[in-house]
């Protein structure tokens, strides 16, 4: 059994200004095909637009509000929203309020 506490994980700042804290991934657990991280984006910030060639990605909004852009579609997101990002889909998330969410 592997249990990792969020508060024990180091954070790092990405080049787009997001703060990421990996909770479970290959560096700290016997993970093969998944990762779980907490992301924070300050109000007015956004992730760099990107895509994942093979993997799908999931976001789960914990705090704040923002706008999710997936391909050519946009939608307001808030706490409790879960977002499925299919493989190959260009995406970014913009924080209209400071955002905190889980990424898988």
One Martini backbone bead per residue (centre of mass of N, CA, C, O) as a GRO file, in nm:
protein
  104
    1UNK     BB    1   0.097   0.036   0.023
    2UNK     BB    2   0.030   0.374  -0.090
    3UNK     BB    3   0.091   0.682   0.095
    4UNK     BB    4   0.025   1.028   0.022
    5UNK     BB    5   0.081   1.351   0.131
    6UNK     BB    6   0.044   1.659   0.020
    7UNK     BB    7   0.221   1.819   0.239
    8UNK     BB    8   0.490   1.632   0.161
    9UNK     BB    9   0.501   1.771  -0.115
   10UNK     BB   10   0.667   1.915  -0.352
   11UNK     BB   11   0.697   2.213  -0.527
   12UNK     BB   12   0.644   2.367  -0.856
   13UNK     BB   13   0.725   2.594  -1.116
   14UNK     BB   14   0.618   2.674  -1.407
   15UNK     BB   15   0.655   2.858  -1.699
   16UNK     BB   16   0.337   2.963  -1.656
   17UNK     BB   17   0.301   2.979  -1.313
   18UNK     BB   18   0.236   2.719  -1.209
   19UNK     BB   19   0.150   2.505  -0.938
   20UNK     BB   20   0.305   2.192  -0.856
   21UNK     BB   21   0.189   1.880  -0.690
   22UNK     BB   22   0.294   1.574  -0.649
   23UNK     BB   23   0.145   1.280  -0.526
   24UNK     BB   24   0.141   1.061  -0.774
   25UNK     BB   25   0.428   0.889  -0.913
   26UNK     BB   26   0.723   0.758  -1.034
   27UNK     BB   27   0.897   0.914  -0.801
   28UNK     BB   28   0.690   0.805  -0.528
   29UNK     BB   29   0.576   0.543  -0.684
   30UNK     BB   30   0.432   0.237  -0.822
   31UNK     BB   31   0.375   0.378  -1.102
   32UNK     BB   32   0.262   0.327  -1.446
   33UNK     BB   33  -0.030   0.500  -1.577
   34UNK     BB   34  -0.015   0.739  -1.364
   35UNK     BB   35  -0.122   1.059  -1.218
   36UNK     BB   36  -0.109   1.288  -0.928
   37UNK     BB   37  -0.213   1.636  -0.899
   38UNK     BB   38  -0.161   1.963  -0.792
   39UNK     BB   39  -0.308   2.274  -0.898
   40UNK     BB   40  -0.202   2.625  -0.938
   41UNK     BB   41  -0.374   2.934  -1.027
   42UNK     BB   42  -0.368   3.246  -1.067
   43UNK     BB   43  -0.525   3.514  -1.111
   44UNK     BB   44  -0.499   3.548  -1.469
   45UNK     BB   45  -0.403   3.278  -1.530
   46UNK     BB   46  -0.234   3.014  -1.730
   47UNK     BB   47  -0.193   2.761  -1.924
   48UNK     BB   48  -0.028   2.609  -2.149
   49UNK     BB   49  -0.084   2.521  -2.451
   50UNK     BB   50  -0.177   2.169  -2.493
   51UNK     BB   51  -0.084   1.817  -2.539
   52UNK     BB   52  -0.159   1.461  -2.546
   53UNK     BB   53  -0.087   1.203  -2.740
   54UNK     BB   54  -0.211   0.947  -2.552
   55UNK     BB   55  -0.324   1.075  -2.302
   56UNK     BB   56  -0.547   1.129  -2.079
   57UNK     BB   57  -0.720   1.391  -1.892
   58UNK     BB   58  -0.786   1.507  -1.554
   59UNK     BB   59  -1.005   1.739  -1.396
   60UNK     BB   60  -1.050   1.878  -1.053
   61UNK     BB   61  -1.234   2.116  -0.900
   62UNK     BB   62  -1.186   2.284  -0.581
   63UNK     BB   63  -1.105   2.595  -0.649
   64UNK     BB   64  -1.263   2.846  -0.789
   65UNK     BB   65  -1.225   2.994  -1.126
   66UNK     BB   66  -1.289   2.933  -1.487
   67UNK     BB   67  -1.153   2.856  -1.820
   68UNK     BB   68  -1.211   2.610  -2.053
   69UNK     BB   69  -0.999   2.491  -2.319
   70UNK     BB   70  -1.120   2.272  -2.592
   71UNK     BB   71  -1.010   2.345  -2.857
   72UNK     BB   72  -1.302   2.535  -2.969
   73UNK     BB   73  -1.389   2.521  -2.665
   74UNK     BB   74  -1.580   2.683  -2.397
   75UNK     BB   75  -1.578   2.678  -2.023
   76UNK     BB   76  -1.704   2.714  -1.726
   77UNK     BB   77  -1.543   2.666  -1.404
   78UNK     BB   78  -1.593   2.481  -1.090
   79UNK     BB   79  -1.655   2.348  -0.814
   80UNK     BB   80  -1.697   1.993  -0.902
   81UNK     BB   81  -1.560   1.985  -1.167
   82UNK     BB   82  -1.518   1.756  -1.440
   83UNK     BB   83  -1.248   1.695  -1.679
   84UNK     BB   84  -1.217   1.577  -2.010
   85UNK     BB   85  -0.907   1.498  -2.185
   86UNK     BB   86  -0.827   1.404  -2.475
   87UNK     BB   87  -0.632   1.277  -2.683
   88UNK     BB   88  -0.491   1.547  -2.875
   89UNK     BB   89  -0.608   1.785  -2.708
   90UNK     BB   90  -0.620   2.105  -2.700
   91UNK     BB   91  -0.524   2.296  -2.394
   92UNK     BB   92  -0.667   2.523  -2.141
   93UNK     BB   93  -0.647   2.714  -1.828
   94UNK     BB   94  -0.831   2.981  -1.678
   95UNK     BB   95  -0.812   3.226  -1.416
   96UNK     BB   96  -1.058   3.424  -1.260
   97UNK     BB   97  -0.974   3.265  -1.016
   98UNK     BB   98  -0.819   3.110  -0.802
   99UNK     BB   99  -0.684   2.789  -0.868
  100UNK     BB  100  -0.777   2.448  -0.762
  101UNK     BB  101  -0.652   2.127  -0.883
  102UNK     BB  102  -0.683   1.813  -1.019
  103UNK     BB  103  -0.452   1.581  -1.180
  104UNK     BB  104  -0.463   1.276  -1.414
   0.00000   0.00000   0.00000
